[in-house]
């Protein structure tokens, strides 16, 4: 994460926590996600796009996804 700014790192850690706490099931709803991680939705939308551009996050099937989250959740379940 060394390439991330402080704001990006904070948002990334927050979204990872959210993803893990919900078994990777987080809808791509900027207003709802922003409320859950404690920031304004416009700020989240901007940082989310930056993280997508950096390849840290992506949206698939209306859900937010991140590197290794699904694999880690599966490993923990096994």
C-alpha positions as CSV (number, residue, x, y, z in Angstrom):
1,X,0.0,0.0,0.0
2,X,3.0,2.3,-0.1
3,X,1.8,3.8,-3.3
4,X,-1.4,5.1,-1.7
5,X,-1.9,8.5,-0.2
6,X,-2.9,8.7,3.4
7,X,-6.6,9.3,2.4
8,X,-6.6,6.4,0.0
9,X,-5.0,4.1,2.5
10,X,-7.6,5.0,5.2
11,X,-10.5,4.4,2.7
12,X,-8.9,1.2,1.5
13,X,-8.5,-0.1,5.0
14,X,-12.0,0.9,5.9
15,X,-13.5,-0.8,2.8
16,X,-11.5,-3.9,3.5
17,X,-12.8,-4.1,7.0
18,X,-16.3,-3.6,5.7
19,X,-15.8,-6.3,3.1
20,X,-14.5,-8.8,5.6
21,X,-17.2,-8.1,8.2
22,X,-19.8,-8.7,5.5
23,X,-18.2,-11.8,3.9
24,X,-17.4,-9.8,0.8
25,X,-21.0,-8.8,0.2
26,X,-21.0,-5.0,-0.2
27,X,-23.2,-3.3,-2.8
28,X,-21.7,-0.6,-4.9
29,X,-23.9,2.1,-3.4
30,X,-21.7,5.2,-2.7
31,X,-24.0,6.8,-0.3
32,X,-24.5,3.7,1.8
33,X,-20.8,2.7,1.8
34,X,-19.8,6.2,2.7
35,X,-22.1,6.2,5.7
36,X,-20.8,2.8,6.8
37,X,-17.1,4.0,6.6
38,X,-17.8,7.4,8.0
39,X,-17.3,9.9,5.2
40,X,-19.2,12.0,2.8
41,X,-20.4,10.1,-0.3
42,X,-18.7,12.5,-2.7
43,X,-15.4,12.0,-1.0
44,X,-15.9,8.2,-1.0
45,X,-16.9,8.2,-4.7
46,X,-13.7,10.1,-5.6
47,X,-11.4,7.9,-3.5
48,X,-13.1,4.8,-4.8
49,X,-12.4,5.8,-8.4
50,X,-8.8,6.4,-7.5
51,X,-8.6,2.9,-5.9
52,X,-10.2,1.4,-9.0
53,X,-7.7,3.2,-11.2
54,X,-4.9,1.8,-9.1
55,X,-6.3,-1.7,-9.3
56,X,-7.1,-2.1,-5.6
57,X,-10.8,-2.2,-6.0
58,X,-13.3,-3.1,-8.7
59,X,-17.0,-3.4,-9.2
60,X,-18.4,-6.8,-10.3
61,X,-22.1,-7.7,-10.5
62,X,-23.0,-4.6,-8.5
63,X,-20.7,-5.5,-5.7
64,X,-17.4,-3.9,-4.6
65,X,-14.5,-6.3,-4.8
66,X,-10.9,-6.1,-3.6
67,X,-7.7,-8.1,-4.0
68,X,-7.6,-11.4,-2.0
69,X,-10.9,-10.7,-0.1
70,X,-12.9,-13.6,-1.6
71,X,-9.9,-16.0,-1.3
72,X,-9.3,-15.1,2.3
73,X,-13.0,-15.5,3.2
74,X,-13.1,-18.9,1.5
75,X,-9.9,-20.0,3.3
76,X,-11.4,-19.0,6.6
77,X,-14.6,-20.9,5.9
78,X,-12.7,-24.0,5.0
